[in-house]
Amino acid sequence: MFWKPKTNPPPIKASDHGALAPPPTADTPLVAPAPSIRTSLGSDTVVSGRLSFSEPTRIEGTLRGEVRASDLLVVGETAIVEGVVRALTLIVLGEVRGEVRGAERVEIGRGGRLTGKVDAQCLIVREGGLLNADCRVIPTRATVHALRPEAEKMVDNG
């Protein structure tokens, strides 16, 4: 028999971001360890222009321009992103200055800073995070059913 000590709850994975779960505590990690993030830009990286990613990505360097991510995008503790960010899920642990457009979920972690504009379906600011932005939060649109009145029946009284 093996004894297993109690540990902190498992970290949140990119695939977990859409699922309903109890709110994490301030100490709960925001993302899974490095194996789930397959692409990264190191802290010594400085990029100007447009970048596009189709897999979970972590940025630790400086980016000026536009970044698109069709999956998870993590702006790490040492990162500065200036410009337009389009990501399915955005986690800000460093600094974002500019516009965040069309995100399903934006999380600002402890020490994270976001200034500018945010357009997202879900916005979370953790204790110690800073948000100084015009925000537009639009939850997922529920299915809409148009109700039409039944056509009046013509009754022949003749």
Wavefront OBJ file of the C-alpha trace (Angstrom):
o trace
v 0.000 0.000 0.000
v 1.188 3.453 -0.822
v 0.416 6.620 1.043
v -0.098 9.727 -1.020
v 0.167 13.127 0.719
v -2.483 15.763 0.046
v -1.452 18.224 -2.630
v -2.847 21.421 -4.072
v -5.565 21.051 -6.690
v -4.258 20.239 -10.176
v -3.443 23.220 -12.405
v -5.981 24.422 -14.940
v -5.342 23.118 -18.441
v -6.222 24.907 -21.678
v -9.070 22.446 -22.255
v -10.540 23.203 -18.812
v -11.157 26.885 -19.479
v -14.603 26.341 -20.964
v -15.824 24.026 -18.215
v -17.692 25.236 -15.174
v -15.680 24.671 -12.040
v -15.542 26.133 -8.560
v -13.602 29.392 -8.463
v -9.898 28.799 -7.866
v -8.154 30.277 -4.873
v -5.533 32.999 -5.212
v -2.809 30.338 -4.969
v -4.228 28.032 -7.661
v -2.013 28.057 -10.766
v -3.659 29.544 -13.837
v -2.250 27.186 -16.419
v -0.878 23.699 -16.641
v 2.868 23.114 -16.490
v 5.044 23.572 -19.574
v 4.114 20.292 -21.362
v 0.694 21.677 -22.351
v 2.272 24.812 -23.871
v 4.197 23.761 -26.940
v 5.299 27.154 -28.309
v 6.965 29.982 -26.430
v 8.869 33.215 -26.977
v 11.642 33.665 -24.428
v 12.278 36.705 -22.252
v 15.139 37.835 -24.519
v 12.817 37.977 -27.563
v 11.717 41.324 -29.022
v 9.281 41.170 -31.947
v 7.545 43.889 -33.961
v 4.827 42.876 -36.411
v 2.162 40.191 -36.602
v 2.321 36.758 -35.044
v -0.176 33.926 -35.332
v -0.326 30.725 -33.256
v -2.540 27.667 -33.572
v -1.405 25.871 -30.412
v -1.055 26.928 -26.755
v 1.632 29.612 -26.555
v 3.499 31.475 -23.832
v 5.168 34.839 -24.431
v 7.872 36.019 -22.037
v 9.484 38.657 -24.257
v 8.318 41.929 -25.807
v 5.842 42.060 -28.680
v 4.699 45.210 -30.461
v 2.039 44.746 -33.095
v -0.646 42.094 -33.390
v -0.872 38.564 -32.051
v -3.533 35.996 -32.932
v -3.936 32.716 -31.089
v -6.626 30.183 -31.917
v -5.950 28.502 -28.562
v -4.489 29.519 -25.203
v -2.145 32.517 -25.091
v -0.216 33.194 -21.885
v 1.492 36.550 -21.462
v 4.149 35.552 -18.929
v 5.490 37.466 -15.958
v 8.331 39.131 -17.913
v 6.288 39.816 -21.068
v 5.100 43.123 -22.478
v 2.595 43.017 -25.325
v 1.668 46.310 -27.009
v -0.997 46.241 -29.698
v -3.942 44.050 -30.643
v -4.423 40.620 -29.080
v -6.906 38.100 -30.465
v -6.939 34.842 -28.546
v -9.455 32.175 -27.658
v -8.216 32.239 -24.043
v -5.818 34.890 -22.765
v -3.995 34.720 -19.451
v -2.134 37.867 -18.460
v 0.634 37.416 -15.907
v 2.805 40.210 -17.334
v 1.622 43.336 -19.146
v -0.746 43.923 -22.065
v -1.218 47.467 -23.429
v -3.738 47.832 -26.235
v -6.832 45.940 -27.326
v -8.009 42.440 -26.553
v -10.641 41.441 -29.112
v -13.050 38.530 -29.368
v -11.709 36.372 -26.537
v -13.837 33.679 -24.951
v -11.980 34.105 -21.669
v -9.502 36.658 -20.307
v -7.798 36.082 -16.959
v -5.542 38.614 -15.286
v -3.398 36.876 -12.706
v -1.594 38.175 -9.648
v 0.886 40.769 -10.904
v -0.729 40.895 -14.365
v -1.617 44.267 -15.894
v -4.007 44.998 -18.744
v -4.613 48.546 -20.002
v -6.627 49.608 -23.041
v -9.789 47.864 -24.282
v -11.189 44.390 -23.628
v -13.883 42.563 -25.596
v -14.502 39.100 -24.103
v -17.174 36.612 -23.102
v -15.649 36.083 -19.655
v -13.311 38.390 -17.713
v -11.552 37.397 -14.492
v -9.230 39.629 -12.474
v -7.387 37.782 -9.720
v -6.362 39.438 -6.487
v -3.212 41.457 -7.211
v -4.082 41.867 -10.916
v -4.644 45.295 -12.475
v -7.297 46.147 -15.052
v -7.470 49.686 -16.428
v -9.536 49.294 -19.572
v -12.809 49.904 -21.326
v -14.514 46.539 -20.977
v -17.226 44.888 -22.994
v -18.191 41.516 -21.566
v -20.768 39.641 -23.609
v -21.610 36.157 -22.337
v -22.183 33.399 -24.863
v -25.454 33.990 -26.623
v -28.089 31.427 -25.725
v -30.087 29.785 -28.461
v -32.828 32.143 -29.553
v -36.182 30.845 -30.686
v -38.490 33.244 -32.497
v -42.067 32.847 -31.371
v -44.606 33.668 -34.032
v -48.317 33.958 -33.383
v -50.405 31.302 -35.024
v -52.285 32.520 -38.056
v -55.824 33.324 -37.154
v -58.181 30.695 -38.351
v -60.835 31.931 -40.657
v -64.149 30.716 -39.400
v -66.955 30.511 -41.916
v -70.127 31.491 -40.121
v -72.258 31.099 -43.210
l 1 2 3 4 5 6 7 8 9 10 11 12 13 14 15 16 17 18 19 20 21 22 23 24 25 26 27 28 29 30 31 32 33 34 35 36 37 38 39 40 41 42 43 44 45 46 47 48 49 50 51 52 53 54 55 56 57 58 59 60 61 62 63 64 65 66 67 68 69 70 71 72 73 74 75 76 77 78 79 80 81 82 83 84 85 86 87 88 89 90 91 92 93 94 95 96 97 98 99 100 101 102 103 104 105 106 107 108 109 110 111 112 113 114 115 116 117 118 119 120 121 122 123 124 125 126 127 128 129 130 131 132 133 134 135 136 137 138 139 140 141 142 143 144 145 146 147 148 149 150 151 152 153 154 155 156 157 158
